[in-house]
Amino acid sequence: MRARSIAAVLPGGEARHPVLLLSLGTFALGTDAFVISGVLNEVGRDLGVSLGVAGLLITVFSGVYAVSAPILAVVTGNMCRRQLLLLSLGVFIAANVLAAAAPNFTVMVIARVVAAIGGAMYTPVAVSVAATLAAPSERGRALAAVAAGITVANALGVPLGTLIGHAVQWRVTFVFVAILGVVAFVGLSRALGTMPSPGVASLRQRIAVATLPGVPTTLLGTSLAICGIFTLYTYLTWFADQSAGVGGGAITAIYLVFGLLAVVSNLTAGVLIDRTSPTRVALLSIVGLAIVYSGLSVFAGIGVSGTAAAVTLGGLVAVWSMIGWLFNPSQQQRLLTAAGPQGTIALSLNASALSTGQAVAGVIGGLMLSRGPGQLALAAAACEVLAVLALAASAMAARRTSAVPVRPFATPVPSAAESQTP
């Protein structure tokens, strides 16, 4: 049974081992990107800054990732893929060691900048290498396995890292992430041979795709939707404590619920997209998020405490996660339709849109902390309302241009997209 299960999710033959290691790399990157939300209180207190200022660490990471990912893809486009993977993991490991030893907030910011650069280099190359290693009939499994590293990081890496940070110290959390990076580095250095670059799209091509009808508003909707999610998720530990006195093991369990249902939500999205319009799925997700955040605002104002508070909050977070992660696969499908032959480039822009939304969320959330947990949840809901408006605009643009063919570029597009972001 175990062998059949592995075969169902990983490519076979010589590709299996390196793809698994590539997935470990994305798991480490995803854990690093998200786990800081769970230990943000401890980081701010230890480094002598307020929670709102500490939240800017997420803004810095996501902002640098969003800007550097397309630029680094072009700058490093001709490098050997093996060398680039090892370089990016080396940068990532060094960044987390620096974070673990950071004596002050300034050094911590530098560590997050360096970590974002490492992640921005690694993720798109890992996707491309996985597609190259696998047989044509198994490329889907290889790509899904690498992408699953980030999803599983949400489900298991973040709760585990949060537990470590609360039980021992937040610095140990970053040591844990660095160790994951070291294992991936050593494994890939042995498993991969020389791999020349397949070429990448230029910045000019990426900008041209960003102006295609329906693409800008779809990307804007993605940024706004993820902004709403991370406006609250970034400060979820603070929200739980301030609204209902929930903390300790209960908050770790809530992060676990959030992460596990995020995996289920992603899988469910694929089924729904195959059966109905991706626009409907995205609308269901984003409207549902606005409703849940409004419910969380009400919850914060009621003043429930004890076990009832933990159970109620856990239930609301479960609904949040279950509907919240339906929108991104739907938006990716809508981008593929809108961009036509340039769909792979559009997906790389989607990764930057996600990171941009996360960066803005850190700022919005930090500004809302002084207004209380209820207002923080309402700010998240407002982002989702704006995302619905962007979704409507992109749907209208798609209807206007549905009969107009998109002319492909004269130069080839990338073999794999930077479609995932930590």
C-alpha positions in Angstrom: 0.0 0.0 0.0 2.8 2.4 0.9 4.6 1.8 -2.4 1.4 2.4 -4.4 0.8 5.6 -2.4 4.3 7.0 -3.2 3.9 6.0 -6.8 0.6 8.0 -7.0 2.2 11.3 -6.0 5.8 11.1 -7.2 7.3 10.3 -10.6 9.1 7.0 -11.0 12.5 5.9 -11.9 15.6 8.1 -11.4 13.5 11.2 -11.1 11.8 10.2 -7.9 14.7 10.9 -5.4 15.7 14.3 -6.8 12.1 15.4 -7.0 11.5 14.5 -3.4 14.6 16.5 -2.5 13.3 19.5 -4.5 10.0 19.2 -2.6 12.0 19.2 0.7 13.5 22.5 -0.5 10.1 24.1 -1.1 8.9 22.7 2.2 11.8 24.5 4.0 11.1 27.7 2.0 7.4 27.6 2.7 8.0 27.0 6.4 10.4 29.9 6.6 7.9 32.2 4.8 4.9 31.4 7.0 6.2 30.3 10.4 7.2 33.8 11.5 3.5 34.5 11.9 3.4 32.0 14.8 6.4 33.4 16.6 5.9 37.1 15.8 5.1 38.1 19.4 8.3 36.4 20.7 10.5 37.9 17.9 9.2 41.5 18.6 9.6 41.2 22.4 13.1 39.7 22.2 14.3 42.3 19.6 12.7 45.2 21.4 10.2 46.3 18.8 6.4 46.5 18.8 4.3 43.8 17.2 3.3 46.1 14.4 7.0 46.8 13.6 7.8 43.1 13.9 5.1 42.4 11.3 7.1 44.4 8.8 9.4 41.4 8.6 6.7 39.6 6.6 6.3 42.7 4.4 10.0 42.9 3.8 10.2 39.2 2.9 7.2 39.2 0.6 8.1 42.5 -1.0 11.6 41.5 -1.8 10.4 38.1 -3.1 7.8 39.8 -5.4 10.4 42.3 -6.9 13.4 40.0 -7.1 11.8 36.8 -8.5 11.3 38.0 -12.1 14.5 40.0 -12.1 16.6 37.1 -10.8 15.0 34.7 -13.2 16.3 36.9 -16.1 19.7 37.6 -14.5 20.4 33.9 -13.7 18.7 32.6 -16.8 21.9 31.2 -18.3 23.3 29.5 -15.2 23.5 25.8 -14.8 20.4 24.7 -13.0 22.2 22.5 -10.4 24.6 25.4 -9.5 21.7 27.8 -9.2 19.7 25.5 -7.0 22.7 25.0 -4.7 23.5 28.7 -4.7 19.9 29.6 -3.8 19.8 27.0 -0.9 23.2 28.2 0.3 21.8 31.8 0.5 18.7 30.6 2.2 20.6 28.5 4.8 22.9 31.5 5.6 19.9 33.8 6.0 18.2 31.5 8.5 21.4 31.1 10.5 21.7 34.9 10.6 18.1 35.2 11.7 18.7 32.7 14.5 21.6 34.7 15.8 20.2 38.2 15.1 21.2 40.5 17.9 18.8 43.3 16.9 15.9 44.1 14.6 18.1 45.6 11.8 20.1 42.3 11.4 16.8 40.4 11.4 15.5 42.6 8.5 18.7 41.9 6.6 18.2 38.1 7.3 14.7 38.2 5.9 15.8 40.1 2.8 18.5 37.5 2.1 16.1 34.6 2.7 13.6 36.1 0.2 16.3 36.4 -2.4 17.2 32.7 -1.9 13.6 31.7 -2.1 13.0 33.8 -5.2 15.9 32.1 -6.9 15.0 28.5 -5.8 11.3 28.1 -6.4 11.0 28.7 -10.1 14.2 26.7 -10.8 13.0 23.8 -8.7 9.7 23.7 -10.7 11.7 23.8 -14.0 14.1 21.1 -13.0 11.3 18.8 -11.7 9.6 19.1 -15.1 12.9 18.3 -16.9 13.8 15.2 -14.8 10.4 13.5 -15.0 9.2 11.5 -18.0 6.6 13.5 -20.1 3.8 11.2 -18.8 4.8 12.0 -15.2 5.5 15.7 -15.3 2.2 16.6 -13.7 3.2 14.5 -10.7 6.6 16.1 -10.5 5.3 19.6 -10.6 2.6 18.8 -8.1 5.1 17.3 -5.7 7.3 20.4 -5.8 4.3 22.7 -5.3 3.1 20.4 -2.5 6.2 21.3 -0.5 4.8 24.8 0.1 1.3 23.5 0.9 2.6 20.9 3.3 4.7 23.6 4.9 1.5 25.4 5.8 0.0 22.1 7.1 2.9 20.7 9.1 5.9 23.0 9.0 4.2 26.1 10.4 2.6 24.3 13.4 5.8 22.4 14.2 7.9 25.6 13.9 5.4 27.5 16.1 5.4 24.7 18.6 9.2 24.8 18.7 9.2 28.6 19.1 6.8 28.5 22.0 8.3 25.5 23.8 11.9 26.4 23.4 12.7 29.8 21.7 11.9 31.4 18.4 15.5 31.3 17.4 15.4 27.5 17.4 12.6 27.7 14.9 15.0 29.3 12.4 17.7 26.7 13.2 15.1 24.1 12.4 14.4 25.7 9.0 18.1 26.0 8.3 18.6 22.3 9.0 15.9 21.5 6.5 17.7 23.6 3.9 21.0 21.8 4.7 19.4 18.4 4.1 18.0 19.5 0.8 21.4 21.1 -0.2 23.4 18.0 0.6 20.9 15.7 -1.1 20.6 17.7 -4.3 24.4 18.2 -4.6 24.6 14.4 -4.8 21.5 13.7 -6.8 21.8 16.2 -9.6 24.3 16.4 -12.4 25.1 19.3 -14.7 21.9 20.8 -16.1 22.1 23.6 -18.7 19.4 26.3 -18.6 16.4 25.9 -20.9 16.2 29.7 -21.2 13.7 32.1 -19.6 11.4 34.9 -20.7 12.7 38.4 -20.7 11.5 41.3 -18.6 10.0 42.8 -21.7 8.0 39.7 -22.4 6.7 39.6 -18.8 5.7 43.2 -19.0 3.9 42.6 -22.3 1.9 39.7 -20.8 0.9 41.9 -17.8 -0.9 44.2 -20.2 -3.0 41.6 -21.9 -6.8 42.1 -21.5 -8.1 40.6 -18.3 -4.6 39.9 -16.9 -4.0 43.1 -14.9 -7.4 42.9 -13.1 -7.0 39.2 -12.4 -3.6 39.8 -10.9 -5.0 42.7 -8.8 -7.8 40.4 -7.6 -5.2 37.8 -6.5 -3.2 40.4 -4.7 -6.2 41.8 -2.8 -7.5 38.3 -1.9 -4.2 37.2 -0.5 -3.8 40.6 1.2 -7.1 39.9 3.1 -5.9 36.5 4.2 -2.5 37.6 5.5 -3.8 40.8 7.1 -5.3 38.5 9.7 -3.1 35.4 9.4 0.1 37.4 10.1 -1.3 38.5 13.4 -3.4 35.4 14.2 -1.6 34.6 17.4 -2.2 38.2 18.6 -5.9 38.1 17.4 -6.5 34.8 19.3 -5.0 36.2 22.5 -6.6 39.6 22.4 -10.1 38.5 21.3 -10.5 35.4 23.5 -7.3 34.7 25.5 -6.5 31.7 23.3 -2.8 30.8 23.2 -0.2 28.1 24.0 -1.1 24.6 22.7 -4.5 25.8 21.5 -3.0 28.3 19.0 -0.6 25.6 17.7 -3.6 23.4 17.1 -5.4 26.2 15.3 -2.4 26.7 13.0 -2.5 22.9 12.4 -6.2 23.0 11.5 -5.6 25.9 9.2 -2.7 24.2 7.4 -4.3 20.8 7.0 -7.5 22.3 5.6 -5.5 24.5 3.2 -4.3 21.3 1.6 -7.8 20.0 1.3 -9.0 23.3 -0.1 -6.3 23.2 -2.8 -7.3 19.7 -3.8 -11.0 20.6 -3.8 -10.3 23.6 -6.0 -9.0 21.4 -8.7 -12.2 19.3 -8.7 -14.5 22.3 -8.7 -12.6 24.0 -11.5 -13.0 20.9 -13.7 -16.8 20.9 -13.0 -17.7 24.5 -13.1 -16.4 28.0 -14.1 -13.2 29.0 -12.3 -14.7 32.5 -12.0 -17.5 31.0 -9.9 -15.1 29.1 -7.7 -13.0 32.3 -7.2 -16.1 34.3 -6.4 -17.3 31.7 -3.9 -13.9 31.7 -2.2 -13.5 35.5 -2.0 -17.1 36.3 -0.9 -16.8 33.5 1.6 -13.7 35.0 3.0 -15.4 38.4 3.5 -18.2 36.7 5.4 -15.8 34.7 7.6 -13.7 37.7 8.5 -16.9 39.6 9.4 -17.8 36.7 11.6 -14.4 36.8 13.2 -14.9 40.5 13.9 -18.2 39.7 15.7 -16.4 36.9 17.6 -13.8 39.4 18.8 -16.5 41.7 20.1 -18.5 39.1 22.0 -15.7 38.4 24.5 -16.0 34.6 24.7 -13.2 32.9 26.7 -12.0 29.5 27.8 -12.6 26.3 26.0 -15.7 27.7 24.2 -13.6 30.5 22.7 -10.9 28.1 21.5 -13.4 25.7 19.9 -15.3 28.6 18.3 -12.2 30.2 17.0 -10.9 26.9 15.7 -14.2 26.3 13.8 -14.1 29.8 12.2 -10.5 29.3 11.2 -11.4 25.9 9.7 -14.1 27.5 7.5 -11.6 30.3 6.6 -9.0 27.9 5.4 -11.4 25.5 3.7 -12.8 28.2 1.5 -9.9 30.6 1.5 -7.5 28.6 -0.7 -10.0 27.9 -3.4 -9.3 31.2 -5.1 -5.7 30.8 -6.2 -6.0 27.7 -8.4 -9.1 29.3 -9.9 -7.2 32.6 -10.6 -4.3 30.6 -12.1 -6.8 28.9 -14.5 -8.3 32.3 -15.4 -4.8 33.7 -16.1 -4.1 30.8 -18.4 -7.2 31.4 -20.3 -6.7 35.2 -20.5 -3.0 35.0 -21.5 -3.4 32.1 -24.1 0.0 31.1 -25.4 1.7 33.3 -22.8 0.1 31.5 -20.0 3.3 30.2 -18.3 4.6 33.8 -18.1 1.2 34.9 -16.6 1.6 32.3 -13.9 5.0 33.7 -13.0 3.4 37.1 -12.6 0.8 35.5 -10.4 3.6 34.5 -8.0 4.7 38.1 -7.7 1.0 39.2 -7.3 0.7 36.8 -4.3 3.9 38.1 -2.7 2.8 41.7 -3.2 -0.5 41.1 -1.5 1.4 39.5 1.5 3.7 42.4 1.7 0.9 45.0 1.8 -1.0 42.8 4.4 1.8 43.1 6.9 1.6 46.9 6.7 -2.3 47.0 6.9 -2.4 44.6 9.8 0.3 46.5 11.7 -1.6 49.7 11.3 -4.8 48.1 12.5 -3.4 46.6 15.7 -4.1 49.7 17.7 -7.7 49.6 16.8 -8.3 46.1 18.2 -8.9 42.6 16.9 -12.4 43.3 15.6 -11.2 46.1 13.4 -8.3 44.0 12.2 -10.7 41.3 10.9 -12.9 44.0 9.3 -9.8 45.3 7.4 -9.3 41.8 6.1 -12.9 41.7 5.0 -12.5 45.0 3.2 -9.6 43.6 1.2 -11.9 40.8 0.0 -14.7 43.2 -1.0 -12.2 45.0 -3.2 -11.0 41.6 -4.6 -14.6 40.9 -5.6 -14.7 44.2 -7.5 -11.4 43.3 -9.3 -12.8 39.8 -10.1 -15.9 41.4 -11.7 -13.7 43.7 -13.7 -11.5 40.9 -15.0 -14.6 38.8 -15.8 -16.0 41.7 -17.9 -12.7 42.1 -19.7 -12.6 38.3 -20.4 -16.1 38.5 -22.0 -15.1 41.4 -24.2 -12.0 39.7 -25.6 -13.1 36.0 -25.6 -13.4 36.0 -29.4 -10.1 37.7 -30.0 -7.1 35.4 -30.5 -3.8 36.2 -28.6 -0.8 36.4 -30.9 2.2 34.5 -29.4 5.6 36.1 -29.0 8.3 35.3 -31.5 10.6 34.0 -28.8 9.9 30.8 -26.7 8.3 31.1 -23.3 9.7 29.2 -20.2 9.3 25.5 -19.9 7.9 26.0 -16.4 6.4 28.9 -14.6 7.3 30.5 -11.3 3.7 29.8 -10.3 4.3 29.1 -6.6 5.4 31.5 -3.8 6.4 30.8 -0.3 
